[in-house]
Amino acid sequence: MSERITTDVVIIGAGPVGLFAVFELGLLDLKCHLIDILDKPGGQCAELYPEKPIYDIPAYPVIGALELIDKLQEQIKPFHPTFHYGQQVESVKRLDGDAGFLVATDAGTEFQAKVVVIAAGGGSFQPKRPPVPGIEAYEGTSVYYSVRKMDAFRDQDIVIVGGGDSALDWTLNLAPIARSLTLVHRRDDFRGAPHSVEQMRRLVAEGKVQLVIGQVTELKGEGSDLAGVVIKKNDGTIVEAAATRMLPFFGLTMKLGPIADWGINLHENLIPVDTEKFETSEPGIFAIGDINTYPGKLKLILSGFHEAALMSQAAKRIVDPTKRIVFQYTTSSTNLQKKLGVN
């Protein structure tokens, strides 16, 4: 068990709304730790539609989903948030007195915070399991759905399955440290960023990555130790590739997950909140973004930004109950401008 981390606010979900919440909370001098089951920030924007154009972000006639995430990360840099990737929150428990909450993840990380903000989109995103017989026996020891520590893949025979950004990104990142790396995709057409596709094809041409067009149909190994995979190519031929580690990237499914067990009132797998603070039925636990529901709710990133702003005012009153909040415009407050690094 790792040492308990103490902070003002724990944000569950590092999508666009969770990232903007860091900004609004930071303006009020509240420190944030963010937890996300994915291995990077961005939520749906990064994992499901990274190249999707978004048209309703103020001041941007159109902005790509990943570009929006990059801009949000740049915006919150002055507040130094801490990210905890590849972890799912398993429990949220209220502590005695005014100590706040104990938040625990499946990686053994514990947080103590006065405020918890659920910004988990439609719930937790969980990887889709590929339809390969017996894959469950290898999960967690030889088959992984995310990369938590690159050293676990060093000097291994790696097979990566998929054709999106995650598959390509990890092909490029792991190729230099792998004993061998095979990328398997069902067609010779990739959904990832063009620059990543170009870099991958260069590694293939240099013999540093093997590209196989087909599908993994069988895993070979003993116990939970993977040794190789069987691939049926599109022309019907069968080939085998050495594999001591496999990373399937077949997309994500949304599940409410452990949130259902946190004692919060739910309505059709969404979290009802008020429209003054966006607080749940549990005082001190807030829900913003697509995970919440209230009369007139619109599932827009724009709406989530508004919810984050009002939530932050209420969070400040919980963390610093004796301190008077004086609302200040960022355009006129010298103090706020200093926080943002504006001269």
C-alpha positions in Angstrom: 0.0 0.0 0.0 1.4 3.4 -1.0 1.5 6.4 1.4 -1.7 8.3 1.7 -1.8 11.5 -0.4 -3.4 14.5 1.1 -4.9 17.2 -1.2 -7.8 19.7 -1.3 -9.7 18.0 -4.2 -9.6 14.6 -5.9 -11.0 14.7 -9.5 -12.1 11.4 -10.9 -11.8 11.6 -14.6 -9.2 13.6 -16.7 -11.4 14.4 -19.7 -12.0 18.0 -20.8 -14.4 18.8 -18.0 -12.1 17.4 -15.3 -9.2 19.3 -16.8 -11.1 22.6 -16.8 -12.1 22.0 -13.2 -8.4 22.1 -12.3 -8.3 25.7 -13.7 -11.4 26.9 -11.9 -10.3 25.3 -8.6 -6.8 26.6 -9.1 -8.0 30.2 -9.4 -9.3 29.6 -5.8 -6.0 28.2 -4.6 -7.2 24.6 -4.4 -4.8 21.8 -5.2 -6.0 18.9 -7.3 -5.1 15.3 -7.9 -6.7 13.6 -10.9 -7.4 9.9 -11.4 -8.2 8.3 -14.7 -8.4 4.7 -15.8 -6.8 5.6 -19.1 -3.1 6.1 -19.6 -3.3 9.7 -20.7 -5.7 12.7 -20.2 -8.5 13.5 -22.6 -11.2 10.9 -21.9 -13.5 10.3 -24.9 -11.7 13.1 -26.8 -8.4 11.3 -26.7 -9.6 7.7 -26.9 -12.7 7.6 -28.9 -12.6 10.4 -31.4 -9.2 12.2 -31.3 -9.6 13.8 -34.7 -13.2 14.8 -34.3 -13.9 18.5 -34.9 -15.7 20.3 -32.2 -17.7 23.4 -33.1 -19.2 24.8 -29.8 -16.1 25.8 -27.9 -16.2 29.6 -27.4 -13.6 31.6 -29.5 -12.9 28.5 -31.7 -15.0 28.2 -34.8 -13.6 24.6 -35.0 -11.1 22.8 -32.9 -9.9 19.1 -33.0 -10.6 17.0 -29.9 -7.0 16.4 -29.2 -6.1 20.0 -29.8 -8.7 21.0 -27.2 -7.1 18.6 -24.7 -3.6 20.1 -25.4 -5.0 23.6 -24.9 -6.6 22.7 -21.6 -3.4 21.1 -20.3 -1.5 24.3 -21.2 -4.1 26.3 -19.4 -3.8 24.4 -16.1 0.0 24.2 -16.0 0.3 27.2 -13.6 -1.6 25.1 -11.0 0.6 22.1 -11.1 -2.0 19.3 -10.9 -0.9 15.7 -10.3 -2.2 13.0 -12.5 -2.6 9.3 -11.6 -3.2 7.3 -14.8 -4.1 3.7 -15.3 -6.1 3.5 -12.1 -9.8 3.1 -11.3 -11.3 4.4 -8.1 -12.7 1.5 -6.1 -14.1 3.2 -3.1 -14.9 6.7 -1.7 -15.5 6.7 2.1 -16.4 9.6 4.4 -13.9 10.1 7.2 -14.9 11.2 10.7 -15.5 14.8 11.6 -14.4 17.3 8.9 -11.5 15.2 7.6 -13.2 14.7 4.3 -13.0 11.6 2.2 -10.7 8.6 1.7 -10.4 7.7 -1.9 -8.8 4.4 -2.8 -7.9 3.0 -6.3 -7.3 -0.5 -7.6 -3.5 0.3 -7.8 -3.4 0.7 -4.0 -3.2 4.5 -4.0 -5.0 6.3 -1.3 -6.1 10.0 -1.2 -7.5 12.1 1.6 -9.4 15.1 0.3 -12.0 17.5 1.6 -13.8 17.4 -1.8 -14.4 14.7 -4.4 -15.4 15.7 -8.0 -16.7 13.0 -10.3 -16.0 14.1 -13.9 -16.0 10.6 -15.3 -18.1 11.2 -18.5 -20.6 8.3 -18.7 -18.7 6.4 -16.1 -15.4 4.6 -16.2 -14.0 3.6 -19.6 -13.0 0.0 -19.6 -11.1 -1.7 -22.5 -12.9 -4.1 -24.8 -11.6 -7.7 -24.6 -10.8 -9.1 -28.0 -12.6 -12.3 -29.0 -9.7 -14.6 -28.5 -10.3 -17.9 -26.7 -8.6 -18.2 -23.3 -7.3 -14.7 -23.2 -8.5 -14.2 -19.6 -5.8 -16.6 -18.3 -3.1 -14.2 -19.5 -4.6 -10.9 -18.4 -2.5 -9.0 -16.0 0.6 -11.1 -16.4 1.2 -11.3 -20.2 -1.8 -9.5 -21.7 -2.3 -5.8 -20.8 -4.8 -3.2 -21.9 -2.7 -0.2 -20.9 1.0 0.5 -20.2 1.6 1.5 -16.6 5.4 0.9 -16.6 7.4 0.7 -19.8 10.1 -1.4 -18.1 7.6 -4.3 -17.8 7.9 -4.5 -21.6 11.7 -4.1 -21.9 13.4 -7.0 -23.8 10.1 -8.7 -24.4 8.5 -10.0 -27.6 5.6 -7.7 -27.9 2.5 -8.0 -30.0 0.3 -4.9 -30.3 -3.2 -5.4 -31.8 -5.1 -2.4 -33.2 -5.0 0.4 -35.7 -5.8 3.6 -33.7 -3.7 6.1 -31.9 -3.1 4.0 -28.8 -1.8 1.1 -30.9 0.4 3.3 -33.0 1.7 5.4 -30.0 2.8 2.4 -28.1 4.3 0.8 -31.2 6.5 3.8 -31.5 7.3 4.1 -27.8 8.0 0.4 -27.2 9.9 -0.5 -30.3 13.2 0.9 -29.1 13.1 -1.3 -25.9 11.5 -4.4 -27.2 13.3 -7.6 -28.2 10.8 -7.8 -31.0 7.6 -6.0 -31.8 4.8 -7.1 -34.1 1.8 -4.9 -35.0 -1.3 -6.7 -36.0 -4.3 -4.9 -37.7 -7.2 -6.3 -39.6 -6.5 -4.0 -42.6 -3.7 -1.9 -44.0 -5.5 1.3 -43.2 -4.9 3.0 -39.9 -7.1 5.4 -37.9 -4.3 7.0 -36.1 -2.6 10.4 -36.7 -1.0 10.5 -40.2 2.4 11.4 -38.6 2.3 8.3 -36.4 1.3 6.1 -39.3 4.3 7.5 -41.3 6.7 6.8 -38.4 5.3 3.3 -37.9 5.8 2.5 -41.6 9.3 3.8 -41.5 10.1 1.4 -38.6 8.5 -1.5 -40.6 10.7 -0.6 -43.6 13.8 -0.6 -41.4 12.9 -4.0 -40.0 12.4 -2.7 -36.5 8.7 -3.5 -36.4 6.9 -6.4 -38.1 3.4 -5.5 -39.6 0.9 -8.3 -40.1 -2.4 -7.6 -41.7 -4.9 -10.0 -40.1 -6.4 -11.1 -36.8 -5.1 -12.9 -33.7 -7.0 -16.1 -33.4 -5.1 -18.1 -30.8 -2.7 -17.6 -27.9 0.0 -20.0 -27.0 1.8 -20.4 -23.7 1.8 -22.2 -20.3 -0.2 -21.1 -17.4 -0.4 -17.3 -17.5 2.9 -17.0 -19.4 2.3 -16.1 -23.0 4.8 -17.4 -25.6 3.3 -16.7 -28.9 0.2 -15.8 -30.9 -1.4 -17.3 -34.0 -2.5 -14.8 -36.7 -4.9 -15.5 -39.5 -3.8 -13.2 -42.3 -6.4 -11.6 -44.7 -5.2 -13.9 -47.5 -6.2 -16.9 -45.3 -2.6 -18.0 -44.4 -1.7 -18.7 -40.8 1.4 -17.3 -39.2 2.8 -17.3 -35.7 4.6 -14.5 -33.9 6.7 -14.7 -30.8 4.9 -12.9 -27.9 5.7 -12.7 -24.2 3.5 -9.5 -23.9 0.4 -8.6 -25.8 -1.4 -5.2 -25.9 -4.8 -5.3 -27.5 -6.4 -1.9 -28.3 -9.9 -2.7 -29.3 -11.5 0.4 -28.0 -13.4 1.1 -24.8 -16.8 0.5 -23.3 -18.4 2.8 -20.8 -19.5 1.3 -17.5 -20.7 3.0 -14.3 -18.4 0.7 -12.4 -17.7 1.2 -8.7 -19.6 4.5 -8.6 -22.7 2.5 -8.0 -21.4 1.4 -4.6 -20.4 4.8 -3.2 -23.7 5.6 -1.6 -24.7 8.3 -4.1 -28.3 8.6 -5.4 -28.5 7.4 -9.0 -31.1 7.8 -11.7 -30.8 5.6 -14.8 -27.0 5.2 -14.3 -26.5 9.0 -13.9 -25.9 11.1 -10.8 -28.6 13.7 -10.0 -27.2 17.0 -8.9 -28.5 20.5 -8.0 -28.0 23.3 -10.4 -26.5 25.7 -7.8 -23.4 23.7 -6.9 -23.7 20.5 -8.9 -23.4 18.6 -5.6 -24.6 15.0 -5.3 -26.8 13.5 -2.6 -23.6 13.2 -0.5 -22.3 16.6 0.7 -18.8 17.3 -0.5 -19.1 15.0 -3.5 -19.8 16.8 -6.8 -20.6 15.5 -10.3 -19.9 17.5 -13.4 -20.0 16.7 -17.1 -21.9 13.8 -18.8 -22.1 11.7 -15.6 -24.6 14.0 -14.0 -28.3 14.8 -14.6 -30.6 17.7 -13.8 -33.7 19.3 -15.5 -32.6 20.8 -18.8 -29.2 19.0 -18.9 -27.3 19.3 -22.1 -24.5 16.8 -22.7 -22.1 19.3 -24.1 -18.5 20.0 -23.1 -19.5 23.7 -22.9 -22.1 22.8 -20.3 -19.5 20.9 -18.3 -17.3 23.9 -18.2 -20.1 26.0 -16.7 -20.7 23.3 -14.1 -17.0 23.2 -13.2 -17.0 26.9 -12.5 -20.0 26.8 -10.1 -18.8 23.6 -8.4 -15.4 25.3 -7.7 -17.1 28.1 -5.7 -18.9 25.6 -3.5 -15.7 23.4 -3.1 -13.8 26.5 -1.9 -16.4 27.0 0.9 -15.9 23.4 2.0 -12.1 23.5 2.0 -11.8 27.0 3.5 -15.1 27.5 5.4 -13.8 30.6 7.3 -12.4 32.3 4.3 -14.6 34.8 2.5 -14.8 34.3 -1.3 -14.5 37.5 -3.3 -15.4 36.9 -6.9 -12.8 38.4 -9.2 -12.6 38.7 -13.0 -9.4 37.3 -14.4 -9.3 40.3 -16.7 -9.1 42.8 -13.8 -7.4 40.9 -10.9 -3.6 41.4 -10.7 -3.4 38.5 -8.2 -5.2 36.1 -10.6 -3.0 37.3 -13.5 0.1 36.5 -11.5 -1.2 33.0 -10.9 -1.6 32.5 -14.6 1.8 33.9 -15.4 0.3 36.9 -17.2 2.5 40.1 -17.2 
